[in-house]
Structures are given as structure tokens and as C-alpha cells.
Amino acid sequence: MSPASRLSLRCRVSAAFGLVLLAVVSVLSAATWHLATEYLLNQRQQSADRHSRINARLVENTIRDRTDGLGELLSGLTSGPNSTILVSLPGGWHIAGRPVGPENLPPGLLSRARPGAPAHERFVADGVPVLAVAQPLAKANGFYVELHPLLGLERTFRNLRMILVAGTVACGLFGVALGAWAARRALRPLAAFTETAARIARGDLSARLPEQAGPDLAPLAATFNSTADALEKRVRRDARFAADVSHELRSPLTTMTTVAEVLERRRDAMPEPAQKALRLLLAELRRFRGMVLDLLEISAVDQADHGEDRELVDLGVLVRSGVANSPGPRPLLELDAEPLLVAADRRRLDRVLANLLDNAARYGGGAVRVAAHACDGVVRLEVDDAGNGVPAELRERIFERFSRGRHAGRRAPDSGTGLGLAIVADHVHRHDGRVRAEGRPGGGARFVVELPQARD
């Protein structure tokens, strides 16, 4: 699986918005930078040309008049402490302003200068960015070169660059935020779909999607709701069928059990083969009777639970009472001293604890520890057994109906019906809780039930 596929859809949409907006703004910023810098440089170059042309004409006039004030004139023509004027004459170079020698001039600058077409070049002279303008002095057989400082222009470029970069980054972040907002709004129906599907999975068959106004989502909501209606009808029909069958079986089953018990009291008068057959019959009848009772419990679980039978139950007191009334050796009890209150149907919680203890006795060598404590708003019930534990691949399947894990092929009289843990899971889910199987430290299995803690 690629890293991109592990990201949520909301993250991918947000990233796409941010990247697209970042790319668009980057192109616009690059175009703005190019146009702005080119325009400013052209303006600075034209200004330098005009300034240099006037100064060169003054220098030519001074040389033509053969006055001795060339040095004084050049000093007066410098425009600031960072500007430099160089005049090349047959007798040598004359320099005014910041001392920059002719050897620092870019190669080929003077050779490119033509009458009416000065040569230009940007370079750094002793750490100061300058624009060199070279013009030929035709009458004096020389060249006039002026270095115009670009410190102000470079400062403007730096500020413009910072503004464009900051604006580009800000637009990218804004694109991510805009994408997150758009994704949240677009995925809101999907979140409602997920929540409704989860409620149905937890057993709330009455959950439905709200009607959608959009033409794209309305058919999906209608199809989902019709599917949920069909599922609810099917589950109710199956539950009603199981309940009806179980009720119909109770009377003949009770009659057969009574007759078998009468025969058992006269077992000593029977031959050995008849006694063996009677023992098998009684074992199967007891197992059949337990299955019918479990089916009745399952059918009751499948009915709608509106919470009328719920009350505040102290789980610690319930555990202590349930362990005291259970057959077999007493396990170690670890209970918090504070009340462990949950809003629950006491009868169903009694059945949860009884089924877990019975499961430990049948398949785990008996319960060795029962603990109940509260943590972070959750009341946690733990039942440890002394068996071989539950393999990781079976820890979810054992809570399915008629699943007995590794004992699926076992037909002993005490093998159970495969409905006990399914009833536990259904009862716990009805109380908005969770149940799972873990490995017990030191060996064996640990069954964990977590229920929301209630307040006084």
C-alpha cells in the first residue's frame, strides 16, 4: 500500500487544494517578479543613460576648452558616496567618487560602447551592486564610464521577493484550509452514512439516514434506507421465528425431560444397555433444554431495547454476588473499593457474568480471577481462566452464534451450545460497550467487558 493511499480522503483533498493553489500562485508570483524587476531595471537604466549622457557632454566640453578643472568637474558630477566616474583619455584614466579602478570593470564593456548607443552591465564592485554605463567620447578620443549604485533597487527587489514568497506560502496554507473545509462539507453525508451503518452494526436496526436534498446523494440515502428496512424486517422475522419455535419446543421438551427423570429413578431395574441409553438421552435433553433457553434469550436480545429496564447498577456488588452463587471453586476477586456504577439492565449483566464464568468452567479449566475496576470513564470487567487461551485467529469468531472455537467438533454432554458468548456480545453491545478475548499473562484466556461508567 502506497503512503498516499494510507491518507484519509479529507487529507488528500486538502493537500490537492493546497498544491494546486500553491502552483497557481507560484506561477503568478514568478510572472510578477519577472515583470516588476524588468520594468524597474529598465527605468533605472533609462535614468542612468540620461544622467550619463549629460555628464559625458559636460566632460567633452571641458576637454575641448582645455581647462584644468576636469578633476573638480568629475567630483561635482558624482551623485553620492557609492557612485564612481571613470574617464579614459589618451593620457590615462581619471577617477572621481568611490575608488574603483578600471581593472574592476567587466571585460568588453568599453568595446561594446558606440556613439548614441551606450553599453550597460550590472556587476558588484567592492561589495556594492552597480550599473555601469559606458559612452564613447568621440571628440576626446576616450570613454566616459559611470557606475550608478543599485542599493535602493536591490533593497526593493529583496522586499518584493519576501512579499511574493510569503504570499505564495500563505496562499498554499489557505488552499489547505479551504480544501479541509470543502472536504468536511462534502464528506458530511459520508460521515452520517458511516455513523448510521455503525449503529445498525451495533444492533440499532431503527437507524436511518436523513433525507438528502442533493440529486447525487438522495438515491444513495433512499437505497440505504430501503436496504435497512428490509434487513430490519428480516431480522425481526427470524427472531420471531426463533422465539416461536423455542416456545413451541418448551412444552414437549419439558414432558420428555420429566419422563426421562422418572425413568432415571427406576434405572436400577433396567438392563445395562437401557441404562446407558437413558444416560445419553438425559445428557442430550439437558443440552437441548439449554439450547432452547439460549434461543429464547437470543430472541429477546434481538427485540428493540428502549432502555426501560435500565437502572444504576454497582458492577462490583453484582460481580461479588454472581461469583458467590456460581458453582465450582471460587476465583480470586479484585474489585475497586469505590462503586462501579453503570446504567444497565441488571438481568442482562447477571447473564453476561454467568456466561463468562460458565465458559471458563467448560473450556478454560475454571475461572481463576475476576476483576472489576474503573478507568477513564469506563468500567472494565475481566474474567481469567486457567486454560490454553484462545488463538488470535479465533478471538472474534468465538462471539458469533453457534461458534465454539476449537471445540466445534466436540459432542460431550458439557460441550455447550455455542450461544453463550454470542449472548454476552449482544448484551454488552446493547449497553454501548465492548467485549473481547485476550491472552492472560502467564497463560490462559482473559475475557474483557468494557461498559460506559455512570455518575451518581
Sequence and secondary structure as in RCSB ss.txt:
>XXXX:A:sequence
MSPASRLSLRCRVSAAFGLVLLAVVSVLSAATWHLATEYLLNQRQQSADRHSRINARLVENTIRDRTDGLGELLS
GLTSGPNSTILVSLPGGWHIAGRPVGPENLPPGLLSRARPGAPAHERFVADGVPVLAVAQPLAKANGFYVELHPL
LGLERTFRNLRMILVAGTVACGLFGVALGAWAARRALRPLAAFTETAARIARGDLSARLPEQAGPDLAPLAATFN
STADALEKRVRRDARFAADVSHELRSPLTTMTTVAEVLERRRDAMPEPAQKALRLLLAELRRFRGMVLDLLEISA
VDQADHGEDRELVDLGVLVRSGVANSPGPRPLLELDAEPLLVAADRRRLDRVLANLLDNAARYGGGAVRVAAHAC
DGVVRLEVDDAGNGVPAELRERIFERFSRGRHAGRRAPDSGTGLGLAIVADHVHRHDGRVRAEGRPGGGARFVVE
LPQARD
>XXXX:A:secstr
  HHHHS HHHHHHHHHHHHHHHHHHHHHHHHHHHHHHHHHHHHHHHHHHHHHHHHHHHHHHHHTT S HHHHHH
HH  STT EEEEEETTEEEEEES   GGGS TTTGGG BTTB EEEEEEETTEEEEEEEEEETTTTEEEEEEEE 
HHHHHHHHHHHHHHHHHHHHHHHHHHHHHHHHHHHHHHHHHHHHHHHHHHHTT TT       STTTHHHHHHHH
HHHHHHHHHHHHHHHHHHHHHHHHHHHHHHHHHHHHHHHHTGGGS HHHHHHHHHHHHHHHHHHHHHHHHHHHHH
HTS   STT EEEEHHHHHHHHHHHSSSS  EEEE SS  EEEE HHHHHHHHHHHHHHHHHHSSSEEEEEEEEE
TTEEEEEEEESS    GGGTTGGGSTT  GGGTT   TTS  S HHHHHHHHHHHTT EEEEEE TTSSEEEEEE
EE    
